[in-house]
Amino acid sequence: MSPAYAMTFAVLEVRPEPYAVTPNLSARIGIAALAEEPVHAIALRAQVRIEPFRRGYSDAEGTGLLDLFGPRERWHETQKSFTWMHCATMVPGFSGGVEVELPMPCTYDFEVTGSKYLHALREGTVPLIFLFSGTVFIRGETGFAVQQVPWDREDKFDMPVAVWRDLMDTHYPNSGWVRLCRENVEALAAYKSSHGLLGFDDAIAKLLTEESAP
C-alpha cells in the first residue's frame, strides 16, 4: 500500500455553478501540503455527507422530515449521518498550498434521500461533512511516486439553505421531480387525455381536487 502524504483540506465556500447545463454546486477547497516537495497532481475524491443532528428544525421543517426521521420524539435515534453524493476532480501541480473547485453534481429527484431532506428545509444551513481521499503524485527518484491522501482528512461546512434553493430555482423554477412506475405514468397520461387536460400538473391537480372533495 502506498504511504500517506501529509496534507490538510478546508472547505472555504459552496456556491451554485452558474454556467452548468444541469444542476451543479461548486465547492472551493483549500489544500495545504505539509511536506517540502512540490505536488505534481492529485486525483482528489470526496464523499459529502449530511449530518442532520447538527441543527434545529422548525415545525414546518419537521413535518417535511417525517418520512425520513419519523416523529420528533424518535429523532435522537433516527437522525444519522447519511451520504449525499460522491464527487471528484484533478488538482494540478502546486507547492505549499492551492485552492481548487470541486464540482458537486446535484439532483432534485425526491427518491433520493438528500433531495427529500433539502426540500424540507426553509432557512438556516445544511450541515455537511466532506470526507477526502485520493491519490497524490509527487516526483520520485526514478520519475513519479504515488502516495495516498490520509484516510482521516475531513472538514465540516454549513452550507446556507439559500444556496440549494437558488440552484434549484435556476434549473427547475417552481417545480420538482417525482418518479412513477410505468403503469402509473400510462394511467396518468390516459386520464389527462380523456379529460382534455394540457399537462400532467393539471391532471394531478384535478385528481387531488377530486380526492379532497366531500
Beta strands, then each sheet from edge to edge (+ up, - down):
strand 1: 7-16
strand 2: 24-33
strand 3: 39-50
strand 4: 82-94
strand 5: 97-105
strand 6: 125-140
strand 7: 143-148
strand 8: 154-160
sheet 1: 1+ 2- 5+
sheet 2: 4+ 3- 6+ 7-
sheet 3: 4+ 3- 6+ 8-
end
